[in-house]
Amino acid sequence: MAEDHLDKAQAFLDSLQRLGAQLKAAEDRQRFYLAEMLQLKQADKTDSDEYNELNSKSQSLQALIDKFRPIYLERLEMAKNAQVAVRKRCMKHN
């Protein structure tokens, strides 16, 4: 029974770590898109197909980031609270 809980906790933490890595990758890609768009804007090419494509990708990516960042932060807070509860429980037994 305890092993089942440990497996579930480990799966939760693994999932949380993957989500965090995906968010970081998405944020990095978003910065890349914005940098490319800035270069095109400075070259006065905001009407180009490339700019419009980057803008569309940037907006789609931002929507995903906005959707999943709160979920990640909520789950991260849950993990932190669980760690604090375990520490308190361990301190009571000592």
C-alpha positions in Angstrom: 0.0 0.0 0.0 2.7 2.5 0.9 4.6 1.5 -2.2 1.6 2.3 -4.3 1.5 5.8 -2.7 5.2 6.2 -3.4 4.7 5.2 -7.0 1.9 7.7 -7.4 4.0 10.5 -5.8 6.9 9.7 -8.0 4.7 9.7 -11.1 3.3 13.1 -10.0 6.8 14.5 -9.5 8.0 13.2 -12.9 5.0 14.6 -14.6 5.6 18.0 -12.9 9.2 18.0 -14.0 8.2 17.2 -17.6 5.6 20.0 -17.6 8.2 22.4 -16.2 10.7 21.5 -18.9 8.0 21.9 -21.6 7.1 25.3 -20.3 10.7 26.4 -20.3 11.1 25.1 -23.9 8.0 27.0 -24.9 9.2 30.2 -23.2 12.5 29.9 -25.0 10.9 29.4 -28.3 8.6 32.3 -27.6 11.6 34.5 -27.0 13.1 33.3 -30.3 9.9 34.2 -32.2 9.8 37.6 -30.6 13.4 38.3 -31.4 12.9 37.4 -35.0 9.8 39.6 -35.1 11.7 42.5 -33.7 14.4 42.1 -36.4 11.7 42.1 -39.1 10.0 45.1 -37.5 13.3 47.0 -37.4 13.8 46.1 -41.1 10.3 47.5 -41.7 9.0 44.1 -42.8 5.9 43.8 -40.6 3.7 43.2 -43.7 5.8 40.2 -44.8 4.5 36.6 -44.7 7.4 35.6 -42.5 6.4 38.2 -39.9 2.7 37.2 -40.0 3.7 33.5 -39.6 5.9 34.3 -36.6 3.2 36.4 -35.1 0.7 33.6 -35.5 3.1 31.0 -34.0 3.9 33.4 -31.2 0.3 34.0 -30.3 -0.5 30.3 -30.3 2.5 29.5 -28.2 1.6 32.3 -25.7 -1.9 30.8 -25.4 -0.4 27.4 -24.5 1.9 29.0 -22.0 -0.9 31.0 -20.5 -3.0 27.8 -20.2 -0.4 25.5 -18.7 1.7 27.9 -16.5 -1.0 28.2 -13.8 -1.4 24.4 -13.8 2.3 24.0 -13.3 2.5 26.6 -10.6 -0.5 25.0 -8.7 1.1 21.6 -8.9 4.5 22.9 -7.8 2.8 24.5 -4.8 1.1 21.2 -4.0 4.5 19.4 -4.1 6.1 22.1 -1.9 3.2 21.8 0.6 3.6 18.0 0.7 7.3 18.4 1.4 6.6 20.8 4.3 4.0 18.4 5.7 6.5 15.5 5.6 9.2 17.5 7.3 6.8 18.5 10.1 5.7 14.9 10.5 9.3 13.8 10.7 10.2 16.5 13.3 7.3 15.3 15.5 8.6 11.8 15.5 12.1 12.8 16.5 
